[in-house]
Amino acid sequence: MRRWMGILLAIGLLVWIAGAAWAQGGGYDYGTQAAGGNKAQTQLQTAIVHARNSAGSSAMASAMSHLGHVLNCIEGTKGKNFNASWGHVCQGQGDGILTDIKGQRNADSLMVVLEAADGLALAGVKAGSVASVQNAARGVAALLQIVTDGTR
């Protein structure tokens, strides 16, 4: 009984906080293109948010799901590791970061970093512990931030 009461209290608190943040304009609009309509930058920002969400999740299912979102954003629907069951939070933003990065400033030199993020995200979704998923997600977020900064 205590456990259920605690879970309900936590859910209620989360809904209240999310509602307050949304009312103050704190919601992230995943459909809005980044400055200049840059698809790669938009997807990078979405992927970074979800990598950070994964890193901050204490539940395995949540951590895996958010890191799966990141992997799907990186690869796009045509990627070999795309998994629709994770959900596609970058849907409508582009064709995947690996595809949309082409032609961007410094894209060729940053491709090795983006491919490392892709590989680390894949390793993370296959990991067997929450701590491993969280650590992979932290690394992916940092690598994607390097790509973001390098293409601006």
GROMACS elastic network, one bead per residue, 0.5 to 0.9 nm:
[ bonds ]
;  ai    aj funct       b0    kb
    1     4     6  0.53049   500
    1     5     6  0.62273   500
    1     6     6  0.86351   500
    2     5     6  0.50572   500
    2     6     6  0.60892   500
    2     7     6  0.85853   500
    3     6     6  0.51291   500
    3     7     6  0.62147   500
    3     8     6  0.86704   500
    4     8     6  0.60823   500
    4     9     6  0.84326   500
    5     8     6  0.51444   500
    5     9     6  0.60438   500
    5    10     6  0.85401   500
    6     9     6  0.50247   500
    6    10     6  0.60730   500
    6    11     6  0.85746   500
    7    10     6  0.50831   500
    7    11     6  0.61522   500
    7    12     6  0.85300   500
    8    11     6  0.50991   500
    8    12     6  0.60437   500
    8    13     6  0.85103   500
    9    12     6  0.50720   500
    9    13     6  0.60995   500
    9    14     6  0.85604   500
   10    13     6  0.50814   500
   10    14     6  0.61109   500
   10    15     6  0.86208   500
   11    14     6  0.50404   500
   11    15     6  0.61492   500
   11    16     6  0.85395   500
   12    15     6  0.51549   500
   12    16     6  0.61147   500
   12    17     6  0.86207   500
   13    16     6  0.50605   500
   13    17     6  0.61237   500
   13    18     6  0.85138   500
   14    17     6  0.51750   500
   14    18     6  0.60340   500
   14    19     6  0.84466   500
   15    18     6  0.51225   500
   15    19     6  0.59854   500
   15    20     6  0.85305   500
   16    19     6  0.51320   500
   16    20     6  0.61712   500
   16    21     6  0.86348   500
   17    20     6  0.51193   500
   17    21     6  0.61260   500
   17    22     6  0.85128   500
   18    21     6  0.51333   500
   18    22     6  0.60248   500
   18    23     6  0.85197   500
   18    26     6  0.85507   500
   18    27     6  0.81470   500
   19    22     6  0.50955   500
   19    23     6  0.60729   500
   19    24     6  0.86456   500
   20    23     6  0.51303   500
   20    24     6  0.63681   500
   20    25     6  0.88431   500
   20    26     6  0.83374   500
   21    24     6  0.51818   500
   21    25     6  0.64217   500
   21    27     6  0.65532   500
   22    25     6  0.50797   500
   22    28     6  0.85462   500
   23    26     6  0.71777   500
   23    27     6  0.81519   500
   24    27     6  0.81740   500
   25    28     6  0.83437   500
   28    31     6  0.89170   500
   28    46     6  0.85877   500
   28    49     6  0.89509   500
   29    32     6  0.57536   500
   29    33     6  0.89974   500
   30    33     6  0.80214   500
   30    42     6  0.78237   500
   30    43     6  0.84096   500
   30    45     6  0.87342   500
   30    46     6  0.64700   500
   30    89     6  0.74101   500
   30    90     6  0.71505   500
   30    91     6  0.89281   500
   30    93     6  0.78301   500
   31    42     6  0.84177   500
   31    90     6  0.80471   500
   31    91     6  0.84062   500
   31    92     6  0.69756   500
   31    93     6  0.64074   500
   32    37     6  0.84814   500
   32    42     6  0.74816   500
   32    93     6  0.79707   500
   33    36     6  0.75774   500
   33    38     6  0.64045   500
   33    39     6  0.65383   500
   33    41     6  0.80367   500
   33    42     6  0.54808   500
   33    43     6  0.86713   500
   33    93     6  0.71495   500
   34    37     6  0.54155   500
   34    38     6  0.56007   500
   34    39     6  0.71536   500
   34    40     6  0.85873   500
   34    41     6  0.60237   500
   34    43     6  0.87317   500
   34    45     6  0.84384   500
   35    38     6  0.64442   500
   35    41     6  0.82602   500
   35    42     6  0.84567   500
   36    39     6  0.89854   500
   37    40     6  0.89988   500
   37    41     6  0.84810   500
   37    42     6  0.79965   500
   38    41     6  0.54454   500
   38    42     6  0.63331   500
   38    43     6  0.88196   500
   38   100     6  0.86987   500
   39    42     6  0.51444   500
   39    43     6  0.62220   500
   39    44     6  0.85164   500
   39    93     6  0.59192   500
   39    94     6  0.54020   500
   39    95     6  0.82834   500
   39    96     6  0.86824   500
   39    97     6  0.80027   500
   39   100     6  0.64460   500
   39   101     6  0.82093   500
   40    43     6  0.52505   500
   40    44     6  0.60320   500
   40    45     6  0.86601   500
   40    93     6  0.82370   500
   40    94     6  0.71580   500
   40    95     6  0.87372   500
   40    96     6  0.75790   500
   40    97     6  0.53493   500
   40    98     6  0.83589   500
   40    99     6  0.83209   500
   40   100     6  0.51571   500
   40   101     6  0.53982   500
   40   102     6  0.87596   500
   40   104     6  0.82921   500
   40   148     6  0.85737   500
   41    45     6  0.61726   500
   41    46     6  0.86486   500
   41    97     6  0.82816   500
   41   100     6  0.89296   500
   41   101     6  0.83288   500
   41   148     6  0.64791   500
   41   151     6  0.81227   500
   41   152     6  0.83713   500
   42    45     6  0.52930   500
   42    46     6  0.63738   500
   42    47     6  0.86723   500
   42    90     6  0.84087   500
   42    93     6  0.67116   500
   42    94     6  0.83515   500
   43    46     6  0.50588   500
   43    47     6  0.60027   500
   43    48     6  0.84985   500
   43    73     6  0.63470   500
   43    74     6  0.78033   500
   43    89     6  0.88863   500
   43    90     6  0.59521   500
   43    93     6  0.62943   500
   43    94     6  0.71600   500
   43    96     6  0.72976   500
   43    97     6  0.63397   500
   43   100     6  0.89605   500
   44    47     6  0.50603   500
   44    48     6  0.60587   500
   44    49     6  0.86364   500
   44    70     6  0.89141   500
   44    73     6  0.77943   500
   44    74     6  0.79123   500
   44    97     6  0.68902   500
   44   144     6  0.65721   500
   44   145     6  0.78664   500
   44   147     6  0.81291   500
   44   148     6  0.65349   500
   45    48     6  0.51438   500
   45    49     6  0.63062   500
   45    50     6  0.87866   500
   45   144     6  0.84896   500
   45   145     6  0.84126   500
   45   148     6  0.78778   500
   46    49     6  0.52321   500
   46    50     6  0.64354   500
   46    51     6  0.87057   500
   46    70     6  0.79886   500
   46    73     6  0.78953   500
   46    89     6  0.74598   500
   46    90     6  0.67888   500
   47    50     6  0.51582   500
   47    51     6  0.60474   500
   47    52     6  0.85822   500
   47    66     6  0.88540   500
   47    67     6  0.85960   500
   47    69     6  0.71452   500
   47    71     6  0.80884   500
   47    72     6  0.87741   500
   47    73     6  0.61329   500
   47    74     6  0.75148   500
   47    89     6  0.83024   500
   47    90     6  0.78098   500
   47   141     6  0.77504   500
   47   144     6  0.78334   500
   48    52     6  0.61502   500
   48    53     6  0.84898   500
   48    70     6  0.74919   500
   48   140     6  0.78793   500
   48   141     6  0.51425   500
   48   142     6  0.82132   500
   48   144     6  0.65238   500
   48   145     6  0.71899   500
   49    52     6  0.52573   500
   49    53     6  0.61876   500
   49    54     6  0.87001   500
   49    66     6  0.89946   500
   49    70     6  0.87406   500
   49   141     6  0.80235   500
   50    54     6  0.60558   500
   50    55     6  0.85024   500
   50    65     6  0.89963   500
   50    66     6  0.52354   500
   50    67     6  0.66468   500
   50    68     6  0.88614   500
   50    69     6  0.67057   500
   50    70     6  0.61557   500
   50    89     6  0.88293   500
   50   137     6  0.86117   500
   50   141     6  0.84512   500
   51    54     6  0.50291   500
   51    55     6  0.62000   500
   51    56     6  0.86555   500
   51    63     6  0.86661   500
   51    66     6  0.63848   500
   51    67     6  0.57379   500
   51    69     6  0.82071   500
   51    70     6  0.62229   500
   51   121     6  0.88492   500
   51   134     6  0.86174   500
   51   136     6  0.87521   500
   51   137     6  0.50285   500
   51   138     6  0.67224   500
   51   139     6  0.86772   500
   51   140     6  0.65955   500
   51   141     6  0.53495   500
   52    56     6  0.61832   500
   52    57     6  0.86464   500
   52    66     6  0.84700   500
   52    67     6  0.88643   500
   52   134     6  0.86800   500
   52   137     6  0.66895   500
   52   138     6  0.66134   500
   52   140     6  0.88594   500
   52   141     6  0.64022   500
   53    56     6  0.51439   500
   53    57     6  0.61737   500
   53    62     6  0.84346   500
   53    63     6  0.72665   500
   53    66     6  0.63815   500
   53    67     6  0.82683   500
   53   137     6  0.84316   500
   54    57     6  0.51967   500
   54    58     6  0.84804   500
   54    62     6  0.67515   500
   54    64     6  0.68395   500
   54    65     6  0.75355   500
   54    67     6  0.56764   500
   54   133     6  0.75058   500
   54   134     6  0.60669   500
   54   137     6  0.59519   500
   54   138     6  0.81483   500
   55    58     6  0.82027   500
   55    63     6  0.66599   500
   55    66     6  0.86916   500
   55    67     6  0.84514   500
   55   131     6  0.86045   500
   55   133     6  0.72499   500
   55   135     6  0.66451   500
   55   136     6  0.78353   500
   55   137     6  0.51804   500
   55   138     6  0.56659   500
   55   141     6  0.87969   500
   56    63     6  0.75846   500
   56   134     6  0.69781   500
   56   137     6  0.89399   500
   56   138     6  0.89692   500
   57    60     6  0.74068   500
   57    61     6  0.87062   500
   57    62     6  0.60337   500
   57    63     6  0.50993   500
   57    64     6  0.89015   500
   57    66     6  0.87256   500
   57   130     6  0.82585   500
   57   134     6  0.73879   500
   58    61     6  0.89035   500
   58    62     6  0.76334   500
   58    63     6  0.70296   500
   58   130     6  0.68624   500
   58   131     6  0.84405   500
   58   134     6  0.83845   500
   59    62     6  0.54787   500
   59    63     6  0.61957   500
   59    64     6  0.86010   500
   59   130     6  0.68939   500
   60    63     6  0.51404   500
   60    64     6  0.59735   500
   60    65     6  0.84044   500
   60   128     6  0.89628   500
   60   129     6  0.72066   500
   60   130     6  0.51103   500
   60   131     6  0.88027   500
   60   133     6  0.79151   500
   61    64     6  0.52427   500
   61    65     6  0.60069   500
   61    66     6  0.86673   500
   61   130     6  0.87355   500
   62    65     6  0.50624   500
   62    66     6  0.61843   500
   62    67     6  0.85350   500
   63    66     6  0.54463   500
   63    67     6  0.62318   500
   63    68     6  0.85252   500
   63   125     6  0.86218   500
   63   130     6  0.69980   500
   63   133     6  0.65170   500
   63   134     6  0.67438   500
   63   137     6  0.83278   500
   64    67     6  0.51654   500
   64    68     6  0.59470   500
   64    69     6  0.85875   500
   64    86     6  0.84665   500
   64   124     6  0.77066   500
   64   125     6  0.56019   500
   64   126     6  0.86026   500
   64   127     6  0.88539   500
   64   130     6  0.82254   500
   64   133     6  0.67544   500
   64   134     6  0.87355   500
   65    69     6  0.62653   500
   65    70     6  0.87984   500
   65    85     6  0.89229   500
   65    86     6  0.56101   500
   65    87     6  0.79964   500
   65   125     6  0.82168   500
   66    70     6  0.64717   500
   66    71     6  0.88264   500
   66    86     6  0.78320   500
   66    87     6  0.89859   500
   66   137     6  0.87498   500
   67    71     6  0.63186   500
   67    72     6  0.86525   500
   67    86     6  0.87045   500
   67   121     6  0.63856   500
   67   122     6  0.84573   500
   67   124     6  0.72783   500
   67   125     6  0.64690   500
   67   133     6  0.77421   500
   67   134     6  0.87524   500
   67   136     6  0.85530   500
   67   137     6  0.63770   500
   67   140     6  0.88456   500
   68    71     6  0.50324   500
   68    72     6  0.61688   500
   68    73     6  0.85873   500
   68    82     6  0.84487   500
   68    83     6  0.75544   500
   68    85     6  0.88198   500
   68    86     6  0.54882   500
   68    87     6  0.77434   500
   68    88     6  0.86521   500
   68   121     6  0.75286   500
   68   122     6  0.80737   500
   68   124     6  0.87773   500
   68   125     6  0.64326   500
   69    72     6  0.51382   500
   69    73     6  0.62062   500
   69    74     6  0.87026   500
   69    83     6  0.87960   500
   69    86     6  0.60205   500
   69    87     6  0.61811   500
   69    88     6  0.59274   500
   69    89     6  0.61873   500
   69    90     6  0.79963   500
   70    73     6  0.50349   500
   70    74     6  0.61936   500
   70    75     6  0.86527   500
   70    88     6  0.86357   500
   70    89     6  0.82939   500
   70    90     6  0.86682   500
   70   118     6  0.85379   500
   70   121     6  0.72049   500
   70   137     6  0.88123   500
   70   140     6  0.85441   500
   71    74     6  0.51461   500
   71    75     6  0.61647   500
   71    76     6  0.81653   500
   71    81     6  0.75026   500
   71    82     6  0.69819   500
   71    83     6  0.85062   500
   71   117     6  0.86403   500
   71   118     6  0.63289   500
   71   119     6  0.88464   500
   71   121     6  0.58197   500
   71   122     6  0.67420   500
   71   125     6  0.86585   500
   72    75     6  0.52635   500
   72    76     6  0.53683   500
   72    77     6  0.69678   500
   72    79     6  0.77559   500
   72    81     6  0.75071   500
   72    82     6  0.51300   500
   72    83     6  0.67393   500
   72    84     6  0.79720   500
   72    86     6  0.79501   500
   72    87     6  0.78757   500
   72    88     6  0.61400   500
   72    89     6  0.80307   500
   72    90     6  0.77088   500
   72    96     6  0.74286   500
   73    76     6  0.54002   500
   73    77     6  0.83660   500
   73    82     6  0.85789   500
   73    88     6  0.69612   500
   73    89     6  0.71409   500
   73    90     6  0.54478   500
   73    91     6  0.80535   500
   73    94     6  0.87910   500
   73    95     6  0.83072   500
   73    96     6  0.53328   500
   73    97     6  0.63426   500
   73    98     6  0.87672   500
   74    79     6  0.83597   500
   74    82     6  0.89293   500
   74    90     6  0.89910   500
   74    95     6  0.89364   500
   74    96     6  0.51632   500
   74    98     6  0.58291   500
   74    99     6  0.84941   500
   74   114     6  0.80960   500
   74   115     6  0.89306   500
   74   117     6  0.83732   500
   74   118     6  0.65103   500
   75    78     6  0.69859   500
   75    80     6  0.74877   500
   75    81     6  0.71115   500
   75    82     6  0.63662   500
   75    95     6  0.79658   500
   75    97     6  0.63478   500
   75    98     6  0.58837   500
   75    99     6  0.76543   500
   75   118     6  0.76304   500
   76    79     6  0.54273   500
   76    80     6  0.89738   500
   76    81     6  0.89356   500
   76    82     6  0.65645   500
   76    88     6  0.84029   500
   76    90     6  0.80851   500
   76    91     6  0.83304   500
   76    94     6  0.78696   500
   76    95     6  0.52212   500
   76    97     6  0.70207   500
   76    98     6  0.77268   500
   76    99     6  0.78192   500
   77    80     6  0.84694   500
   77    81     6  0.88563   500
   77    82     6  0.58039   500
   77    83     6  0.81009   500
   77    84     6  0.80663   500
   77    88     6  0.83382   500
   77    91     6  0.86122   500
   77    95     6  0.70326   500
   77    96     6  0.71723   500
   78    81     6  0.85361   500
   78    82     6  0.69406   500
   78    95     6  0.80259   500
   78    96     6  0.82421   500
   79    82     6  0.52092   500
   79    83     6  0.89172   500
   79    96     6  0.80147   500
   79    98     6  0.88452   500
   80    83     6  0.87602   500
   81   122     6  0.76820   500
   82    86     6  0.87308   500
   82    88     6  0.89570   500
   83    86     6  0.59121   500
   83    87     6  0.75157   500
   83    88     6  0.84230   500
   84    87     6  0.52812   500
   84    88     6  0.65870   500
   85    88     6  0.84662   500
   87    90     6  0.89628   500
   87    91     6  0.89192   500
   88    91     6  0.54360   500
   89    92     6  0.86308   500
   89    93     6  0.87672   500
   90    93     6  0.53614   500
   90    94     6  0.71401   500
   90    95     6  0.85861   500
   90    96     6  0.77847   500
   91    94     6  0.69555   500
   91    95     6  0.81221   500
   91    96     6  0.88505   500
   92    95     6  0.80913   500
   93    96     6  0.82472   500
   94    97     6  0.76171   500
   94    99     6  0.85109   500
   94   100     6  0.68020   500
   95    98     6  0.81940   500
   95    99     6  0.61388   500
   95   100     6  0.62785   500
   96    99     6  0.54193   500
   96   100     6  0.60696   500
   96   101     6  0.83915   500
   97   100     6  0.50384   500
   97   101     6  0.55982   500
   97   102     6  0.86780   500
   97   114     6  0.83925   500
   98   101     6  0.57165   500
   98   102     6  0.74117   500
   98   111     6  0.79769   500
   98   114     6  0.73519   500
   98   115     6  0.80084   500
   98   118     6  0.89492   500
   99   102     6  0.60968   500
  100   103     6  0.78811   500
  100   104     6  0.81428   500
  101   104     6  0.55292   500
  101   105     6  0.86209   500
  101   107     6  0.60963   500
  101   108     6  0.88867   500
  101   111     6  0.83452   500
  101   151     6  0.84217   500
  102   105     6  0.86647   500
  102   107     6  0.60068   500
  102   108     6  0.76607   500
  102   111     6  0.89433   500
  103   106     6  0.83282   500
  103   107     6  0.64942   500
  103   108     6  0.83953   500
  104   107     6  0.52162   500
  104   108     6  0.84668   500
  104   151     6  0.61132   500
  104   152     6  0.84466   500
  105   108     6  0.83218   500
  105   150     6  0.73821   500
  105   152     6  0.69309   500
  106   109     6  0.55271   500
  106   110     6  0.61392   500
  106   111     6  0.86445   500
  106   147     6  0.89011   500
  106   150     6  0.64352   500
  106   151     6  0.58156   500
  106   152     6  0.88582   500
  107   110     6  0.50552   500
  107   111     6  0.59349   500
  107   147     6  0.82601   500
  107   150     6  0.80708   500
  107   151     6  0.67095   500
  108   111     6  0.53619   500
  108   112     6  0.80144   500
  109   112     6  0.67684   500
  109   113     6  0.81556   500
  110   113     6  0.52699   500
  110   114     6  0.63508   500
  110   115     6  0.86811   500
  110   146     6  0.81970   500
  110   147     6  0.60454   500
  110   150     6  0.71882   500
  110   151     6  0.81713   500
  111   115     6  0.59759   500
  111   116     6  0.84244   500
  111   147     6  0.82250   500
  112   115     6  0.51119   500
  112   116     6  0.61281   500
  112   117     6  0.86895   500
  113   116     6  0.50098   500
  113   117     6  0.62836   500
  113   118     6  0.86838   500
  113   143     6  0.62364   500
  113   144     6  0.77541   500
  113   146     6  0.76981   500
  113   147     6  0.68890   500
  114   117     6  0.50262   500
  114   118     6  0.62451   500
  114   119     6  0.86959   500
  114   140     6  0.89395   500
  114   143     6  0.69345   500
  114   144     6  0.66858   500
  114   146     6  0.87887   500
  114   147     6  0.66597   500
  115   119     6  0.61775   500
  115   120     6  0.85423   500
  116   119     6  0.50877   500
  116   120     6  0.60453   500
  116   121     6  0.84875   500
  116   140     6  0.81479   500
  116   143     6  0.76458   500
  117   120     6  0.50949   500
  117   121     6  0.60188   500
  117   122     6  0.85171   500
  117   136     6  0.89890   500
  117   139     6  0.74964   500
  117   141     6  0.80264   500
  117   142     6  0.86393   500
  117   143     6  0.58072   500
  117   144     6  0.66999   500
  118   121     6  0.51878   500
  118   122     6  0.62192   500
  118   123     6  0.86819   500
  118   140     6  0.77006   500
  119   122     6  0.50699   500
  119   123     6  0.61746   500
  119   124     6  0.85191   500
  120   123     6  0.50050   500
  120   124     6  0.60006   500
  120   125     6  0.87175   500
  120   136     6  0.60226   500
  120   137     6  0.79781   500
  120   139     6  0.74776   500
  120   140     6  0.64236   500
  121   125     6  0.63017   500
  121   126     6  0.87119   500
  121   133     6  0.84987   500
  121   136     6  0.63836   500
  121   137     6  0.67513   500
  121   139     6  0.86112   500
  121   140     6  0.63245   500
  122   125     6  0.53768   500
  122   126     6  0.65071   500
  122   127     6  0.88084   500
  122   136     6  0.89968   500
  123   126     6  0.51977   500
  123   127     6  0.62023   500
  123   133     6  0.83473   500
  123   136     6  0.75179   500
  124   127     6  0.50135   500
  124   128     6  0.85196   500
  124   132     6  0.65954   500
  124   134     6  0.78844   500
  124   135     6  0.80234   500
  124   136     6  0.51828   500
  124   137     6  0.70253   500
  125   128     6  0.84271   500
  125   133     6  0.65715   500
  125   136     6  0.86125   500
  126   133     6  0.82506   500
  127   130     6  0.78927   500
  127   131     6  0.89374   500
  127   132     6  0.60054   500
  127   133     6  0.60230   500
  127   136     6  0.88593   500
  128   131     6  0.87276   500
  128   132     6  0.70818   500
  128   133     6  0.78194   500
  129   132     6  0.52963   500
  129   133     6  0.64427   500
  129   134     6  0.86858   500
  130   133     6  0.51286   500
  130   134     6  0.60493   500
  130   135     6  0.85577   500
  131   134     6  0.50532   500
  131   135     6  0.60900   500
  131   136     6  0.85365   500
  132   135     6  0.51579   500
  132   136     6  0.61120   500
  132   137     6  0.85048   500
  133   136     6  0.51187   500
  133   137     6  0.60679   500
  133   138     6  0.86655   500
  134   137     6  0.50171   500
  134   138     6  0.62393   500
  134   139     6  0.87085   500
  135   138     6  0.50950   500
  135   139     6  0.63217   500
  135   140     6  0.86302   500
  136   139     6  0.51269   500
  136   140     6  0.61175   500
  136   141     6  0.86213   500
  137   141     6  0.60795   500
  137   142     6  0.85882   500
  138   141     6  0.51961   500
  138   142     6  0.63091   500
  138   143     6  0.87182   500
  139   142     6  0.51569   500
  139   143     6  0.61859   500
  139   144     6  0.85868   500
  140   143     6  0.50925   500
  140   144     6  0.60332   500
  140   145     6  0.84712   500
  141   144     6  0.51864   500
  141   145     6  0.61276   500
  141   146     6  0.87556   500
  142   145     6  0.50768   500
  142   146     6  0.64325   500
  142   147     6  0.88808   500
  143   146     6  0.51257   500
  143   147     6  0.64889   500
  143   148     6  0.87187   500
  144   148     6  0.60934   500
  144   149     6  0.85997   500
  145   149     6  0.60694   500
  145   150     6  0.83806   500
  146   149     6  0.52122   500
  146   150     6  0.59705   500
  146   151     6  0.86472   500
  147   150     6  0.50634   500
  147   151     6  0.62076   500
  147   152     6  0.88089   500
  148   151     6  0.55266   500
  148   152     6  0.65771   500
  149   152     6  0.55593   500
